[in-house]
Amino acid sequence: MDDTARNTKPTKRNRLRALSIGLAETAAVVIAVAMLTAMVVVGLFGLEGIARWNSWKPLLSSALIYLAFLALFQIVRLRRRSPLALALQSAVAVLALAAACHVVALGKGLYPRRLPSPVSSSSSAATNGLDIVSAARSQVGVTVKYDPRYQKLDYPNGDVPRERGVCCDVVVRALRDARGLDLQRLVHEDMKAHFLSYPSLTRWRMLGPDASIDHRRVLNVERFFLRSGWSLEVTHDAGNYFPGDIVTCLIGGELPHIMIVSDRRSDGGTPLVIHNVGSGAREEDRLFSYVITGHHRLP
């Protein structure tokens, strides 16, 4: 064999060098895609879109799977152009597209949505929710325990004993008493029709709706309000929050919570909220104590 033929034969060092270059190129592409995706998510949904568990968890898992496929593809490609390499290349393209669509859709519930319903204008909002506030305030001193245990409920209009419950139970009971709206039935029916629009699969690994618990979870109720067209822009201006408005937030940056805005204000002019944050239903000055992720107003 002459020198030319000998030099064209790939050596172990050349293969390792080519593999390193391929993996470096892959890493650069993944970083660029991740940065672009983060910019899009922040631009569309704000920093809360990144902070939420149901937003960054699928993003991270999709990115890891995508990186694994790319790495495997690079290894196979360096050996020879084979049907396996072509199949992996196609799988990478499909997975990248599916992951991007999945992350954006989960960010704010962009799966099939209802047409938005009109919400109250600011001129009428000051009095529109007073019935909700009154129904929520009637729970203070009645609901004295925070109890997140699962319990099989009647359907519809199912409830745990009123002396206990979670933060969502304050909202569920207030809307039933004030407006005759049964969030248990409304959320359950919407989840049956559009289950993938809700975070139950990605957050709690549920394969279908459960009328005993779905309406008692903040992320589900928040998603229902959004899909119903009852969501407003999140601000830190106390003047934008009116009695009966419903606020969703994150405690400690990770625990979802929900509160009802009161018609009473603190000495500093901030509206009080009625909620159950661990010691039963209470009316407190806690509106801006947590990271607000949603501002909702019923029509």
ZIVEN-V767222 format. One record per residue. N is the residue number from 1. SS is DSSP state (a for helix, b for strand, c for the rest). PHI is phi in radians with two decimals (* if undefined). D_LAST is the distance of its C-alpha to the last C-alpha in whole Angstrom. Layout:
BEGIN
n | ss | phi | d_last
N | SS | PHI | D_LAST
N | SS | PHI | D_LAST
END
This chain:
BEGIN
n | ss | phi | d_last
1 | c | * | 85
2 | c | -1.40 | 85
3 | a | -1.16 | 83
4 | a | -1.11 | 81
5 | a | -1.14 | 80
6 | a | -1.17 | 80
7 | a | -1.29 | 78
8 | a | -1.41 | 75
9 | c | -1.29 | 75
10 | c | -1.12 | 71
11 | c | -1.73 | 72
12 | a | -1.08 | 70
13 | a | -1.13 | 69
14 | a | -1.13 | 68
15 | a | -1.13 | 66
16 | a | -1.14 | 64
17 | a | -1.12 | 64
18 | a | -1.14 | 62
19 | a | -1.13 | 60
20 | a | -1.09 | 59
21 | a | -1.10 | 58
22 | a | -1.10 | 56
23 | a | -1.17 | 54
24 | a | -1.13 | 54
25 | a | -1.08 | 52
26 | a | -1.07 | 50
27 | a | -1.07 | 49
28 | a | -1.11 | 48
29 | a | -1.13 | 46
30 | a | -1.08 | 44
31 | a | -1.09 | 44
32 | a | -1.11 | 43
33 | a | -1.13 | 40
34 | a | -1.09 | 39
35 | a | -1.13 | 38
36 | a | -1.13 | 37
37 | a | -1.09 | 34
38 | a | -1.08 | 33
39 | a | -1.10 | 33
40 | a | -1.14 | 31
41 | a | -1.10 | 29
42 | a | -1.13 | 28
43 | a | -1.12 | 28
44 | a | -1.48 | 25
45 | a | -2.06 | 23
46 | c | 1.42 | 25
47 | a | -1.10 | 27
48 | a | -1.10 | 25
49 | a | -1.11 | 26
50 | a | -1.38 | 29
51 | a | -1.22 | 29
52 | c | -1.20 | 27
53 | a | -1.04 | 29
54 | a | -1.31 | 28
55 | a | -1.77 | 28
56 | a | -1.47 | 32
57 | a | -1.14 | 33
58 | a | -1.14 | 33
59 | a | -1.09 | 34
60 | a | -1.15 | 37
61 | a | -1.11 | 38
62 | a | -1.12 | 38
63 | a | -1.12 | 40
64 | a | -1.15 | 43
65 | a | -1.11 | 43
66 | a | -1.07 | 43
67 | a | -1.12 | 46
68 | a | -1.10 | 48
69 | a | -1.11 | 48
70 | a | -1.13 | 49
71 | a | -1.09 | 52
72 | a | -1.10 | 53
73 | a | -1.10 | 53
74 | a | -1.09 | 55
75 | a | -1.12 | 58
76 | a | -1.16 | 58
77 | a | -1.11 | 58
78 | a | -1.24 | 61
79 | a | -1.43 | 63
80 | c | -3.02 | 63
81 | c | -1.40 | 61
82 | c | -2.20 | 60
83 | a | -1.00 | 58
84 | a | -1.10 | 56
85 | a | -1.12 | 56
86 | a | -1.14 | 54
87 | a | -1.13 | 52
88 | a | -1.14 | 51
89 | a | -1.09 | 50
90 | a | -1.14 | 48
91 | a | -1.10 | 46
92 | a | -1.08 | 45
93 | a | -1.10 | 44
94 | a | -1.13 | 42
95 | a | -1.11 | 41
96 | a | -1.09 | 40
97 | a | -1.14 | 37
98 | a | -1.13 | 36
99 | a | -1.11 | 35
100 | a | -1.10 | 34
101 | a | -1.12 | 31
102 | a | -1.12 | 31
103 | a | -1.13 | 30
104 | a | -1.11 | 28
105 | a | -1.15 | 26
106 | a | -1.29 | 25
107 | a | -0.98 | 25
108 | a | -2.55 | 21
109 | c | 1.25 | 20
110 | c | -1.61 | 22
111 | c | -1.33 | 23
112 | c | -0.79 | 21
113 | c | -2.13 | 18
114 | c | -1.35 | 15
115 | c | -1.21 | 14
116 | c | -1.06 | 11
117 | c | -1.65 | 8
118 | c | -1.15 | 6
119 | c | -1.78 | 4
120 | c | -1.12 | 5
121 | c | -1.28 | 9
122 | a | -1.09 | 11
123 | a | -1.18 | 13
124 | a | -1.82 | 10
125 | a | -1.15 | 9
126 | a | -1.11 | 12
127 | a | -2.03 | 12
128 | a | -1.11 | 8
129 | c | -1.82 | 9
130 | a | -1.12 | 13
131 | a | -1.17 | 13
132 | a | -1.18 | 12
133 | a | -1.08 | 15
134 | a | -1.08 | 17
135 | a | -1.18 | 17
136 | a | -1.24 | 17
137 | a | -1.13 | 20
138 | c | -1.16 | 22
139 | c | -1.48 | 23
140 | c | -1.14 | 25
141 | c | 1.54 | 28
142 | c | -1.73 | 28
143 | c | -1.52 | 27
144 | c | -2.01 | 30
145 | b | -2.32 | 31
146 | b | -1.79 | 29
147 | c | -2.41 | 30
148 | c | -1.55 | 29
149 | c | -1.10 | 32
150 | c | -1.24 | 31
151 | c | -2.51 | 31
152 | c | -1.16 | 31
153 | c | -1.96 | 28
154 | c | -1.16 | 27
155 | c | -2.53 | 25
156 | c | -1.44 | 22
157 | c | 0.98 | 21
158 | c | -1.36 | 24
159 | c | -2.78 | 24
160 | c | -1.46 | 27
161 | c | -0.92 | 29
162 | c | -1.17 | 27
163 | c | -1.34 | 29
164 | b | -2.50 | 29
165 | b | 2.72 | 26
166 | c | -2.08 | 25
167 | a | -1.07 | 22
168 | a | -1.14 | 19
169 | a | -1.11 | 20
170 | a | -1.07 | 19
171 | a | -1.22 | 15
172 | a | -1.02 | 16
173 | a | -1.20 | 18
174 | a | -1.14 | 15
175 | a | -1.24 | 12
176 | a | -1.16 | 15
177 | a | -1.24 | 16
178 | a | -1.53 | 13
179 | a | -2.09 | 11
180 | c | 1.23 | 14
181 | c | -1.60 | 12
182 | c | -1.77 | 15
183 | a | -1.08 | 15
184 | a | -1.02 | 19
185 | a | -1.25 | 18
186 | a | -1.10 | 15
187 | a | -1.16 | 17
188 | a | -1.09 | 20
189 | a | -1.14 | 20
190 | a | -1.22 | 18
191 | a | -1.21 | 21
192 | a | -1.10 | 24
193 | a | -1.47 | 23
194 | c | -2.41 | 23
195 | a | -1.05 | 24
196 | a | -1.25 | 26
197 | a | -1.36 | 22
198 | c | -1.92 | 22
199 | c | -1.47 | 25
200 | a | -1.07 | 26
201 | a | -1.23 | 30
202 | a | -1.38 | 30
203 | a | -1.54 | 29
204 | a | -2.05 | 31
205 | c | 1.02 | 33
206 | c | -1.53 | 31
207 | c | -1.73 | 32
208 | c | -2.94 | 29
209 | c | -1.20 | 26
210 | c | -2.36 | 27
211 | c | -1.16 | 24
212 | c | -1.52 | 26
213 | c | -2.34 | 25
214 | a | -1.00 | 23
215 | a | -1.34 | 20
216 | a | -1.75 | 22
217 | c | -1.98 | 22
218 | a | -1.02 | 20
219 | a | -1.11 | 21
220 | a | -1.23 | 19
221 | a | -1.12 | 16
222 | a | -1.06 | 16
223 | a | -1.15 | 17
224 | a | -1.12 | 14
225 | a | -1.06 | 11
226 | a | -1.08 | 13
227 | a | -1.18 | 14
228 | c | -1.47 | 10
229 | c | 1.41 | 9
230 | c | -1.77 | 7
231 | b | -1.70 | 10
232 | b | -2.03 | 12
233 | c | -1.21 | 15
234 | c | -1.41 | 17
235 | c | -2.34 | 19
236 | c | -1.99 | 22
237 | c | -1.71 | 21
238 | a | -1.02 | 20
239 | a | -1.22 | 19
240 | a | -1.59 | 16
241 | c | -1.90 | 15
242 | c | -1.98 | 13
243 | c | -0.96 | 13
244 | c | 1.57 | 11
245 | c | -1.12 | 10
246 | b | -2.03 | 12
247 | b | -2.06 | 15
248 | b | -1.85 | 18
249 | b | -2.72 | 21
250 | b | -2.12 | 25
251 | b | -1.56 | 27
252 | c | 1.16 | 31
253 | c | 1.38 | 29
254 | c | -2.55 | 29
255 | b | -1.66 | 28
256 | b | -1.13 | 24
257 | b | -2.54 | 22
258 | b | -2.45 | 18
259 | b | -2.49 | 18
260 | b | -1.92 | 15
261 | b | -1.29 | 15
262 | b | -1.56 | 17
263 | b | -1.57 | 17
264 | b | -1.71 | 21
265 | b | -2.23 | 23
266 | c | -1.34 | 26
267 | c | -1.05 | 29
268 | c | -1.51 | 28
269 | c | 1.63 | 25
270 | c | -1.48 | 23
271 | b | -1.06 | 20
272 | b | -1.32 | 21
273 | b | -2.26 | 20
274 | b | -1.93 | 20
275 | b | -2.81 | 21
276 | b | -2.17 | 24
277 | c | -1.82 | 26
278 | c | 2.58 | 29
279 | c | -2.27 | 30
280 | c | 1.62 | 28
281 | b | -1.20 | 24
282 | b | -2.48 | 25
283 | b | -1.93 | 23
284 | b | -2.47 | 25
285 | c | -1.58 | 25
286 | c | -2.32 | 24
287 | c | -0.98 | 21
288 | c | -1.84 | 24
289 | c | -1.40 | 26
290 | c | -2.22 | 25
291 | b | -1.34 | 25
292 | b | -1.31 | 21
293 | b | -1.97 | 20
294 | b | -2.79 | 16
295 | b | -2.23 | 13
296 | b | -2.26 | 10
297 | c | -2.47 | 6
298 | c | -1.30 | 4
299 | c | -1.25 | 0
END
